Amino acid sequence: FIAGLLLMITVAYALGALRIAQKGALVQQINAVESLSNVDVLCLDKTGTLTTNRIALHEAVPIGISESDLARLAGDFAASTGRVNRTAEALANAFPGQAQPATVEIPFASAYKWSGAAFDGEGSLRGSYVMGAPEMLVPHIQDGDALAEQAAAWTAEGLRVLIFAHHDQPLQPPRDSEAPALPAGLRPLGWLIFSDELRPDARQVLDQFRQAGITLKLISGDNPQTVAALARMAGISPDAEVISGLDLAALPEGEFDLAVEQTTVFGRITPEQKQRIVQTLRAQGHYVAMIGDGVNDVLSLKQAQMGIAMESGSQATRAVADLVLLGDRFSILPETIKEGQR
């Protein structure tokens, strides 16, 4: 009897995995078929899920310099620091520049939300240049409050906003595992405003999740108001709770747990916070699925009962995932969950 039961379970799992593969998803752990039926909370980023992986430079607004100078400096900066992410690719495509050797380079990281490089002045770039989130750079800019108000107007429209700034002195490379420090007295050169393309079927897909009784948690490294604006476009209630990673980090344990339970949109979240959010949801008795595509998502994917990766994601992400969405087709996920429930 036991042997027959095990055989039937294996056959049922295999047939489920085959049907899911026909829909466009690769099952990497055979018990993921059953796990899909238990999911009641789905954590996802907006990029590649609510939006496509296409990011475009929407507008470049100079501050104290000409448009042509901003385009030239930003283009040379992008060419010199490489296409390390899709935002950098969009900037390089909009402003082709000349690569120049950097004496110090600080690559972008989700933990501190900016990148920078210092140059010795042999080319068009002299001194240090940084590009990053307004929340991170504004405190290092004199009279930065007015800049913060400008950024808020764009983020409310669902746009991704970065500041490009200059400093005469070279950047200091980080020591060991410490985060790099921004110099005081940055001079803003301009706004770089990027737009995400919302998936045409995003609203329909989210409706299917809600009909299946699944709660959505939108967790992103982008500005929380930008994420909230895109969420509203995709049909998430405008009354949904929104919180930033900075506010979340300041909460004591009990209030943190309550915020995780009640909040739908999380912005400016670090990889460590994302992992903690998943841990908290599990501790609250939820069966959590997590969608990720980058190396920064590996920790949270491991914490979730169901890890889901995009095909275009990093090799490390795909390796730890229970399910891989082929062709990055987020729209097939509700069907795979229904298959698991069946």
QUIMOZI-V683466 format. One record per backbone hydrogen bond with DSSP energy under -1.0 kcal/mol. NH is the residue of the N-H (numbers start at 1). CO is the residue of the C=O. E is the energy in kcal/mol with one decimal. If there is no record, write none. Layout:
nh/co/e
NH/CO/E
NH/CO/E
This chain:
nh/co/e
5/1/-2.6
6/2/-2.6
7/3/-2.2
8/4/-2.3
9/5/-2.5
10/6/-2.4
11/7/-2.5
12/8/-2.7
13/9/-2.7
14/10/-2.5
15/11/-2.7
16/12/-2.4
17/13/-2.8
18/14/-2.2
19/15/-2.5
20/16/-2.5
21/17/-2.3
22/18/-1.9
23/19/-1.1
25/20/-1.5
26/324/-3.0
28/322/-2.8
29/322/-1.3
32/29/-2.5
33/30/-1.2
35/31/-2.1
36/32/-2.0
37/34/-1.2
38/35/-1.5
40/287/-2.3
41/287/-1.7
42/215/-3.0
43/289/-3.0
44/217/-2.5
49/46/-1.2
51/46/-2.9
52/197/-3.0
56/195/-2.0
58/193/-2.6
59/193/-1.9
61/191/-1.9
63/189/-2.7
70/66/-2.2
71/67/-2.5
72/68/-2.3
73/69/-2.8
74/70/-2.7
75/71/-2.2
76/72/-2.4
77/73/-2.3
78/74/-2.5
79/75/-2.3
80/76/-2.0
81/77/-1.7
82/78/-1.2
84/82/-1.6
89/85/-2.0
90/86/-2.3
91/87/-2.1
92/88/-2.5
93/89/-2.4
94/90/-1.9
95/91/-2.7
103/118/-2.3
104/118/-1.2
106/116/-3.3
113/109/-2.3
115/131/-2.4
116/106/-2.4
117/129/-2.2
118/104/-2.9
119/127/-2.7
127/119/-1.4
128/167/-3.3
129/117/-2.7
130/165/-2.2
131/115/-2.7
132/163/-1.9
133/113/-2.2
136/133/-1.0
137/133/-1.9
138/134/-2.9
140/137/-1.9
141/138/-2.1
144/141/-1.1
148/144/-1.9
149/145/-1.6
150/146/-1.7
151/147/-2.3
152/148/-1.8
153/149/-1.2
154/150/-1.2
155/151/-2.6
156/152/-1.7
157/154/-1.3
158/155/-1.8
159/154/-1.6
160/194/-3.0
162/192/-2.1
163/132/-2.7
164/190/-2.6
165/130/-2.8
166/187/-2.5
167/128/-2.4
178/175/-2.7
186/140/-2.7
187/166/-3.0
189/164/-3.2
190/164/-1.5
191/61/-3.2
192/162/-2.7
193/59/-2.9
194/160/-3.4
195/56/-2.7
197/54/-1.0
199/50/-3.1
202/199/-1.7
205/201/-2.5
206/202/-2.4
207/203/-1.9
208/204/-1.8
209/205/-1.8
210/206/-2.2
211/207/-2.3
212/208/-1.4
213/210/-1.6
214/209/-2.3
215/40/-2.9
217/42/-2.5
218/264/-3.1
219/44/-2.8
220/266/-2.3
227/223/-2.3
228/224/-2.5
229/225/-2.2
230/226/-2.0
231/227/-2.3
232/228/-2.3
233/229/-1.8
234/230/-1.5
235/232/-1.4
236/231/-2.6
240/237/-1.8
243/265/-2.2
245/267/-2.2
248/244/-2.4
249/245/-2.2
251/248/-1.3
256/252/-2.6
257/253/-2.3
258/254/-1.8
259/255/-2.5
260/256/-2.4
261/257/-1.9
262/258/-2.2
263/259/-2.2
264/241/-1.6
265/241/-2.4
266/218/-3.5
267/243/-2.4
268/222/-2.0
269/220/-2.1
274/270/-2.4
275/271/-2.1
276/272/-2.1
277/273/-2.5
278/274/-2.0
279/275/-2.3
280/276/-2.6
281/277/-2.4
282/278/-2.1
283/279/-2.2
284/280/-1.4
285/282/-1.8
286/281/-2.0
289/41/-2.6
290/306/-2.7
291/43/-2.4
292/308/-2.3
297/294/-1.9
298/295/-1.6
301/297/-2.4
302/298/-2.1
303/299/-1.4
304/300/-1.6
306/288/-1.8
308/290/-3.2
309/323/-2.6
310/292/-1.3
311/325/-1.8
313/310/-1.6
314/293/-2.5
318/314/-2.2
319/315/-2.1
320/316/-1.3
322/307/-2.2
323/307/-1.9
324/26/-2.4
325/309/-3.0
326/24/-1.5
328/325/-1.7
329/326/-1.2
330/328/-1.7
332/329/-1.4
333/330/-1.6
336/332/-1.9
337/333/-2.2
338/334/-2.0
339/335/-2.0
340/336/-2.1
341/337/-2.3
342/338/-2.1
